[in-house]
Amino acid sequence: MINYKEDILPLFFVAILFFSLSPFYLWRYQTVAYYVVAVGYVLWGLWKRPEGLNSWSFLLLLLFYTYATLYQYRVNFNGMVMTFLPLFVFLIDTSRWPKIYDKFTFFYSLTLIPSLIIYFLVFWIGISLPFSIINPLNELKDYQYYAYPFLVATDDLIQGIRFCGYYDEPGVVGTVSGVLLIIDKFNFRDWKCYPLLISGIFSFSLYFYVLIVVYVFLWGSQKMKMLLAFSVVLLSFYILSSDNPFVELIYDRVFSDDKYGDNRTLPEFVSFWKKFCDSYLFFIGCGRNYANMVADPGGSSYKHMIVDHGIIMSSLFAIAFLLRYVYLKLSPRNLLLMLIIFLSVIYQRPYIFSLFYLFLLVAPASVLECRQENCHDI
């Protein structure tokens, strides 16, 4: 017999997670998606009261989200509601996360397959398929998108070859696929790891490559390390011997004198950051959305979090997650893995009011705990 709370509601949450990633099908209907995600937050938190809630972690998160709700650069009711609602994510019982994670990983990996097929047909084989031209989700972007069935790509000659899947940035695919892949420990006996790996590689995401290298260096088998070293050697010959997209998309980001691998902020933000760090606002912040609206429109960096909320509240947010991971009694290996995921995600995508990115910081920890306890949920 189908149990509504155990079988149906997790599927609803998977759909909400997909909505919160803003696939290109919903770019014209952001208002609808906005309210669907808002309802999802509430139902998520009310699904089941937590048993043995880590009170200190939750108290710090309550303090942070209350502060962010009341202290905003531009205050409006909808903004305040969507600032506070993410707190509901932390009300769910940790035992529920593995089932949601498992269903989302299945759904995400499955949807990657038709998207990858279209991508290779169009960009690598050269087959012409029908498409429409759509405007970007972010109005600050100065380019448009080609919308194919199951795939969206930018009209930029170089960036267009990066695999975006259904999302407005290839970095979304690189981040999500990278985290899911290392949580599953490169288990290639599971079909889901293949679309995760392929999508991450062809997203040409620097985050994906660095995350995979770090994971293999720390925990990979000898065979995996040898395979990685062999791949690096082959890739080096490929880079040095011909013109190819990898040079522009990855290699130059790391070694070029004018990019240094961290091009996630505007040049003007550098001078603002220096002045900001020398002022009292460094401790209390300028209010939520100040970084994106004023200091660094279109940028994405951990510095945005500090600019908006100050170093004190940002530190409390980080401490709350550390307490949460410790509360789950993760092994030293799993604790280090979650800290790497937390710090790396916050470093480049500090979207702490996004349902999906909170899921990415919370759910894997419960999955790792479940595996330690030999649970049957995943």
KOLRO-42702 format. One record per residue (C-alpha): residue in one letter; z, x negated, y. Coordinates in steps of 0.1 Angstrom, whole numbers, plus 5000, padded with zeros to 4 digits. Each point is the difference from the previous one (the first is absolute). Layout:
// KOLRO-42702
aZXY ...
***
This chain:
// KOLRO-42702
m500050005000 i499049875034 n503049925022 y499250065037 k502449735014 e499249744973 d496250054996 i498550195029 l501949885030 p499349634993 l496250085001 f500550175033 f501749685013 v497149794988 a497750225020 i502249965031 l500049624995 f496250014999 f500050215032 s502249765017 l497549724994 s497550195021 p496950004977 f496850045020 y499650364987 l502950095023 w499149825031 r498750325016 y503150194990 q502849775010 t502150295014 v500050184967 a500849674981 y502849955026 y501850324991 v499449974963 v501749665000 a502850145021 v500650284974 g499849734973 y502849805016 v502350304999 l499250104965 w500349644989 g503549975014 l501150344986 w498649954966 k503249884985 r503149875017 p500749644990 e502649914976 g502049695010 l498349955034 n500449665014 s502050125030 w499849685020 s496349964997 f499450375009 l502449985029 l498149705015 l496750194995 l501550315016 l501049795030 f496649845003 y498050324998 t502350185024 y499749715025 a496250004996 t499850385004 l502150005032 y498649695015 q496250035004 y497549885026 r498550345004 v502150294988 n498550314985 f501450244974 n497549944973 g500449635003 m503850034998 v499750214968 m497649764983 t502249715010 f503150154983 l498450164969 p499449674982 l503849994994 f499550284974 v498249744978 f503449824994 l501750324988 i498050024968 d501849894968 t498849654991 s499550134964 r497150215013 w497949725014 p498649854968 k498350334990 i498550045035 y498949645000 d498350034966 k498150315010 f498949855033 t498949674984 f497950204975 f498550225028 y499349705023 s498449794973 l497950294988 t498650075034 l499149645005 i497550014972 p497350225016 s500649835033 l499449664985 i496850124982 i498650125033 y501049685017 f498349774975 l496950224999 v499650005038 f501349665011 w499349774971 i497050154981 g498450145032 i499450354989 s499650245029 l502250314998 p500450295024 f502849965026 s501250145032 i501349825031 i503550095011 n502349895027 p503049784993 l503550144993 n501449765027 e498350085033 l500649645012 k497449864975 d496649935014 y498050064969 q499050304978 y500150064963 y497550074973 a501450284978 y498650004965 p501350224971 f503349854990 l499749715025 v500149915037 a498849675015 t499849875036 d496649955016 d501049645009 l497649754984 i502749774987 q503150234996 g497950274984 i499949824967 r503750024996 f501150284976 c501950275018 g499950274974 y501050335017 y502049845028 d499249875035 e501049634993 p499449774970 g503549875006 v501350344987 v498449944967 g501049644999 t503750085007 v500250304976 s498149844971 g501949675004 v503450164998 l499250234971 l498349724981 i503049765001 i502550284993 d497950064968 k500249634993 f496249964995 n500250214969 f496450014991 r500750204969 d500350285025 w496650125013 k501550065035 c500349635007 y496349955000 p499050225029 l503149875018 l498949644996 i496350065008 s500850215031 g502449745013 i497549714995 f497250185018 s502150125028 f500049635011 s503650065010 l501949685008 y503350194992 f498750084965 y499049644993 v503249855013 l502250254981 i498249944967 v500249625004 v503750015008 y500750234970 v498049794976 f501649685013 l503550144995 w499750214969 g496649964985 s499549874965 q498549654995 k496750164990 m500050215032 k500849705022 m497149804984 l497750305005 l501050025036 a499549625006 f496650024983 s499050305022 v501149815032 v497949704990 l496950224993 l500650195033 s500349675019 f496649884987 y498550345009 i501449995035 l498849655007 s496550044985 s498750325016 d500350255028 n501950304987 p502350275012 f503149844987 v499749725026 e500150245029 l502550254985 i502649784985 y499549625003 d499450015038 r503050225005 v502249734985 f498549685013 s498050095032 d501649865032 d499850335018 k501450244973 y502649814979 g500050284974 d502250235021 n497750215022 r502050324999 t500950015038 l498049985032 p500049675019 e501850165029 f502950094978 v500949634996 s501149975037 f501750344998 w502049894969 k501349695017 k501250195030 f501550274977 c502049754979 d501649875032 s501150345013 y502950234990 l497350244985 f499749764971 f503450144987 i499450375007 g496250045000 c497750195023 g500050324981 r497850124971 n496349985005 y500249765030 a498349724980 n497150214990 m499650195032 v500649725025 a500749654988 d497549974971 p497750304995 g498449994966 g502149704988 s502149994969 s502949754996 y503749994992 k500349925037 h499150365008 m503250114982 i502149775021 v498350095032 d500650374993 h503550004986 g501549665008 i501249724978 i503350174993 m498650324986 s497249824982 s502649784983 l502050304990 f496950154985 a499449694979 i503749984990 a499950364988 f497149924977 l501849694987 l503150214992 r497850264983 y498449744977 v503449844993 y501450354992 l497450044973 k501349694983 l496649844998 s499849674981 p499649695022 r496349994991 n499450375009 l502249975031 l497949705012 l496850194992 m501150305021 l501149785029 i496549845000 i498450345000 f502350135028 l499649705023 s496249974994 v499350375006 i502250015031 y498449685013 q496550145001 r500450384998 p503450115014 y499250374996 i503650104995 f499250365010 s497250044975 l500950194968 f497749784979 y501249665012 l503750114996 f499050104964 l498649654996 l503349855010 v502250244980 a498350114968 p499249664985 a503749905001 s500950314979 v497249934976 l501349644994 e503550144995 c498750254975 r498249734981 q503249794999 e501850304985 n497150084976 c499550345014 h497450234985 d498750135034 i497549725004 
***
